[in-house]
Amino acid sequence: MTAEPPLLLTLTETAALLGIGKTLAYEMAANRRLPVIRIGRLVRVPRADLVAWIAAETRYPVPPDTSAAPTRRAVGRPLTGPARRIGNAPVGPRLRPVPMGLDPADGSAR
């Protein structure tokens, strides 16, 4: 004759089965995030409810929907960072201030 597993688990046993700490198991029970029953002062977790809870809480990755049309990226400022200014000259990823007295086309003195 084989011994059947108990119908009700303590929070310590539940924590060991879930691979979490005892403190977290008690917090989850207090916050009603685990299926528990109370018998007087005792707090127990029904084994069948724990299995159902695990199944309900399990998240499976959803494959992307390839049938939808591709989305367009919003047109606007470049994604390299916010625009900033030095004096009156805008400075960005492609703009650099030209020192006074230099020709912006070739960098030679005016």
N, C-alpha and C positions, 0 to 999 in steps of 0.2 A: 504494500500500500504506500503510495507516494503522498507526501505532505503537500497540501495545497497552499499557495501563497495566501497571506492574510488579505481580507477584503479591505481593511482600513490600514493606512500607513501613517506613521508619525511624521512630523515635519522633518526630523533628522533623516529618516529613511527616504523621504521624498527628495530631500536635498541631495542625498547620495545618488539616487537614481537619476536625477536631472543633471548631476555634475555641477551643482552650485553650492555655495556656502550655506550653512545653517541660518546665518543672520538674514541673508537674502530670502530664504524660504519663509522665515517668519514675517519679514516685511511684506512679501507678496501675499501671504495669507491675511495679514492685517489690512492690506489695501484691496482685498477681494480680487486679486489677480490670479489666485489659485483656487480650484474647487475644494472647499473644506466643509466639514460638518463639525458641529460642536456638541459634545456630550458632556454636559456640566461644564467643567473648566477645561476638559480635554479638547484638543483640536486635532482632527484626523482628516486624512485625504483618502477618499474612496479610490481604490486602484482603477476601477473601470472609468471613473470620471477623469482621473489623471491621464489615462490613455486617450480618451476623447478630447481632453483639453490640449494635449500635445498635437493631435491631428488637426484640431481647429486653429491652433497658433502657428502651424507650419506654413511658411510662405514659399511658394515655388516661383522661380523666375519666369516672367512672362516673355515669350519670344516677341521681337518687334514685328509689327504689322507691316509687311512689305507690300501689301496691295494698295496702301494709301499713297497719294501723290507726295512727292518730296516737298518739304516745307522750305520756304524762302527765308533767308536770313535778313533781318532788318537792316536797312541801309542807314548809315549814320556815321558817327565819328569812328575812327579806327579803334581797334581793340587793344592798342598798345598802351593805353593809359590816358589819363585826363590831360587836356591841353593846358599849357601854362604859358605865362608871358614873362618876358624880361624887358622891363621898360615898356615901350610901345610895340616891340617886335614879338609876334607870336613865335613860340618855340614848341616844336613837336617832334615826332619821329623823323620827319622829312625836312623840317624847316630849321635853319640855324641863323642866328643873327650875324650880319656882316659887320665887321668892325668899320668905324667911321673912316672915310677917306679911301676905301678900297672899292674897286669896280666889282659888283657882284657877279659879272659874267665870267671873268677870268682871274680875279683876285689881285690884279695889279693896282698900283696907286693911280689915283685920278689926277 
